[in-house]
Amino acid sequence: MVLYQYLNTTFYTMQELLDVANISEQELKALQDSQLMPRASYTLNVNLGCDSFFGQFKENHILTFYAKGYASWLNVILEEQDQTKIYALFSARYRKTLTRLGRLGYVSSHPKLTTSLSNHIADEWQHFLDGTYGLCTQTGLPEDIAAKEFAIIKINELCQLKTLNQAERETLIFAVNLLDSVSAQFAPHERANSSRRRLVDEVRAKYRLAAESISLSALLI
């Protein structure tokens, strides 16, 4: 039941998402089939069994869970259902996040974020549509996805260095805190193998880094 509690608290069920967006299940499926809307991040197969004075009773339910940030994405795509334009918006929001981080002094020369950025965003779009980022980021939205990818790349770059000077250490602190702020907590059975465990918890312990809350929305103003 711990898994169900995590999913029920952190995500919208499909019905909750439909109610918030005021659309039908058929409309949601059509948007997903048109590659505009992400699919569910979790699917829970629930088998219920009950034994009482009246005898035994069994039933099965399939529950799907969506990142709560997808409600705002639905608002966007319900107004504009051209896939080319929606992808362009996703790309623009992704790039804007990286640009803003760069203006704050946080940059990376990794090909994914420079020469191969267009191809990288195309790959990210597919992961987004698959529901992957609804699972591993707080909102599942382009801003969190871009920040997460940047933070992971930056942490890996810095952790490969034998020693860190003060500026590099401060950048590492920022990248770890940024990843912490945009990453999901992950379902209980996933946490031991999650990027949060490896790149937040273990890096903080290794380098004795202090945790500090970061608001991505505030950074992007």
C-alpha positions as CSV (number, residue, x, y, z in Angstrom):
1,M,0.0,0.0,0.0
2,V,3.0,2.3,0.3
3,L,3.3,2.4,-3.5
4,Y,-0.4,3.3,-3.8
5,Q,-0.1,6.0,-1.2
6,Y,2.8,7.5,-3.1
7,L,1.1,7.4,-6.4
8,N,-2.3,8.7,-5.1
9,T,-0.6,11.6,-3.2
10,T,1.9,12.6,-5.9
11,F,0.0,12.1,-9.1
12,Y,-3.4,12.5,-10.7
13,T,-5.4,9.4,-11.5
14,M,-6.7,9.5,-15.1
15,Q,-10.1,10.4,-13.8
16,E,-8.7,13.3,-11.7
17,L,-6.8,14.6,-14.7
18,L,-10.0,14.4,-16.9
19,D,-12.0,16.2,-14.2
20,V,-9.4,19.0,-13.9
21,A,-9.1,19.5,-17.7
22,N,-12.8,19.0,-18.2
23,I,-12.3,16.5,-21.1
24,S,-13.3,12.9,-21.8
25,E,-11.2,9.8,-21.8
26,Q,-11.7,9.6,-25.5
27,E,-10.4,13.1,-26.0
28,L,-7.4,12.3,-23.8
29,K,-6.6,9.2,-25.9
30,A,-7.0,11.2,-29.1
31,L,-4.5,13.7,-27.9
32,Q,-2.1,11.0,-27.0
33,D,-2.5,9.2,-30.3
34,S,-1.8,12.5,-32.0
35,Q,1.5,12.8,-30.1
36,L,0.5,15.9,-28.3
37,M,-0.1,14.6,-24.8
38,P,2.1,12.3,-22.6
39,R,1.0,8.9,-21.7
40,A,0.6,7.8,-18.1
41,S,3.8,7.5,-16.0
42,Y,2.5,4.6,-13.9
43,T,0.0,1.8,-14.6
44,L,-1.2,0.0,-11.5
45,N,-2.9,-3.4,-11.9
46,V,-5.1,-3.9,-8.8
47,N,-6.6,-7.2,-7.9
48,L,-9.0,-7.0,-5.0
49,G,-10.3,-9.9,-3.1
50,C,-12.9,-9.8,-0.3
51,D,-14.1,-12.5,2.0
52,S,-17.2,-11.9,4.2
53,F,-20.4,-13.4,5.5
54,F,-21.8,-13.2,1.9
55,G,-18.9,-15.1,0.5
56,Q,-15.9,-14.3,-1.6
57,F,-15.7,-11.4,-4.1
58,K,-13.0,-10.5,-6.6
59,E,-12.5,-7.6,-9.0
60,N,-9.7,-6.2,-11.1
61,H,-8.9,-2.5,-11.8
62,I,-6.3,-0.8,-14.0
63,L,-5.3,2.6,-12.6
64,T,-3.2,5.0,-14.5
65,F,-1.3,8.0,-12.9
66,Y,-0.2,11.3,-14.5
67,A,2.1,14.1,-13.3
68,K,0.0,16.9,-11.9
69,G,1.9,19.3,-14.2
70,Y,0.2,17.7,-17.2
71,A,-3.0,19.6,-16.3
72,S,-1.3,22.8,-17.5
73,W,0.1,21.1,-20.6
74,L,-3.5,20.0,-21.5
75,N,-4.6,23.7,-21.3
76,V,-1.9,24.5,-23.9
77,I,-2.7,21.7,-26.3
78,L,-6.4,22.1,-26.1
79,E,-6.0,25.6,-27.6
80,E,-3.5,24.5,-30.2
81,Q,-3.5,21.0,-31.6
82,D,-1.0,21.3,-34.4
83,Q,1.8,18.9,-33.6
84,T,4.5,20.9,-35.3
85,K,3.6,24.0,-33.3
86,I,3.3,22.1,-30.0
87,Y,6.7,20.5,-30.5
88,A,8.1,24.0,-31.3
89,L,6.7,25.2,-28.0
90,F,8.2,22.3,-26.1
91,S,11.6,23.0,-27.7
92,A,11.4,26.8,-27.0
93,R,10.6,26.2,-23.4
94,Y,13.4,23.7,-23.1
95,R,15.9,26.1,-24.7
96,K,14.7,29.0,-22.7
97,T,15.5,27.1,-19.5
98,L,19.0,26.4,-20.6
99,T,19.5,30.0,-21.8
100,R,18.4,31.3,-18.4
101,L,20.8,29.0,-16.6
102,G,23.5,30.2,-18.9
103,R,22.8,33.8,-18.0
104,L,23.2,32.9,-14.4
105,G,26.6,31.5,-15.2
106,Y,25.8,27.8,-15.3
107,V,26.9,26.3,-18.7
108,S,28.1,23.1,-20.1
109,S,30.0,22.3,-23.3
110,H,28.5,18.8,-23.6
111,P,27.3,18.1,-27.2
112,K,23.8,17.3,-25.9
113,L,23.5,20.9,-24.8
114,T,25.4,22.6,-27.6
115,T,26.1,21.1,-31.1
116,S,23.6,18.3,-30.8
117,L,20.9,20.2,-28.9
118,S,18.2,19.9,-31.6
119,N,18.6,16.2,-31.8
120,H,18.7,15.9,-28.1
121,I,15.5,17.9,-27.7
122,A,13.9,15.6,-30.3
123,D,14.8,12.6,-28.1
124,E,13.6,14.4,-25.0
125,W,10.2,15.0,-26.7
126,Q,9.8,11.3,-27.2
127,H,10.6,10.5,-23.6
128,F,8.1,13.3,-22.6
129,L,5.4,11.7,-24.7
130,D,6.1,8.3,-23.3
131,G,5.4,9.6,-19.8
132,T,9.0,9.0,-18.6
133,Y,9.5,12.6,-17.3
134,G,6.1,12.5,-15.5
135,L,7.7,9.8,-13.4
136,C,11.1,11.3,-12.7
137,T,10.5,15.1,-12.5
138,Q,8.3,17.1,-10.2
139,T,6.0,18.5,-13.0
140,G,6.8,16.5,-16.1
141,L,7.1,19.8,-18.0
142,P,9.8,21.1,-20.4
143,E,11.4,23.4,-17.8
144,D,11.9,20.6,-15.2
145,I,13.1,18.3,-18.0
146,A,15.8,20.7,-19.2
147,A,16.9,21.6,-15.7
148,K,17.2,17.9,-14.8
149,E,19.2,17.1,-17.9
150,F,21.5,20.0,-17.4
151,A,22.0,19.2,-13.7
152,I,22.8,15.5,-14.4
153,I,25.3,16.4,-17.1
154,K,27.0,19.1,-14.9
155,I,27.2,16.8,-11.9
156,N,28.8,14.0,-13.9
157,E,31.3,16.4,-15.5
158,L,32.4,17.8,-12.1
159,C,32.5,14.4,-10.4
160,Q,35.0,13.2,-13.0
161,L,37.5,15.8,-11.9
162,K,40.1,14.7,-9.3
163,T,39.9,17.9,-7.3
164,L,37.5,20.9,-7.4
165,N,38.4,24.5,-7.0
166,Q,36.0,26.8,-5.1
167,A,34.1,27.9,-8.2
168,E,33.7,24.3,-9.3
169,R,32.5,23.2,-5.9
170,E,29.9,26.0,-5.8
171,T,28.7,25.0,-9.3
172,L,28.4,21.4,-8.0
173,I,26.4,22.5,-5.0
174,F,24.0,24.4,-7.4
175,A,23.7,21.5,-9.8
176,V,22.9,19.0,-7.0
177,N,20.4,21.4,-5.4
178,L,18.8,22.0,-8.8
179,L,18.5,18.3,-9.5
180,D,17.0,17.8,-6.0
181,S,14.4,20.5,-6.7
182,V,13.2,19.2,-10.1
183,S,13.4,15.5,-9.5
184,A,10.6,13.4,-8.3
185,Q,10.9,11.4,-5.1
186,F,10.4,8.2,-7.1
187,A,8.2,5.3,-6.0
188,P,9.5,3.4,-3.0
189,H,10.7,0.4,-5.0
190,E,12.6,2.6,-7.4
191,R,14.5,4.9,-5.0
192,A,17.6,2.7,-4.5
193,N,18.4,2.7,-8.3
194,S,17.2,6.3,-9.0
195,S,19.2,9.2,-10.3
196,R,18.2,11.1,-7.1
197,R,20.0,8.5,-5.0
198,R,23.1,8.4,-7.1
199,L,23.5,12.1,-8.0
200,V,21.9,13.9,-5.1
201,D,22.1,11.7,-2.0
202,E,25.4,10.0,-2.7
203,V,27.1,13.1,-4.2
204,R,26.1,15.2,-1.2
205,A,27.5,12.6,1.1
206,K,30.8,12.2,-0.8
207,Y,31.5,15.9,-1.1
208,R,29.8,17.0,2.1
209,L,27.5,19.4,0.4
210,A,24.8,21.3,2.2
211,A,21.2,21.0,0.9
212,E,19.5,24.2,-0.1
213,S,16.1,24.6,-1.7
214,I,16.0,26.1,-5.2
215,S,12.9,27.4,-6.9
216,L,13.2,26.8,-10.7
217,S,10.3,29.1,-11.4
218,A,12.1,31.9,-9.6
219,L,15.3,31.3,-11.5
220,L,13.5,31.5,-14.8
221,I,12.0,34.9,-14.2
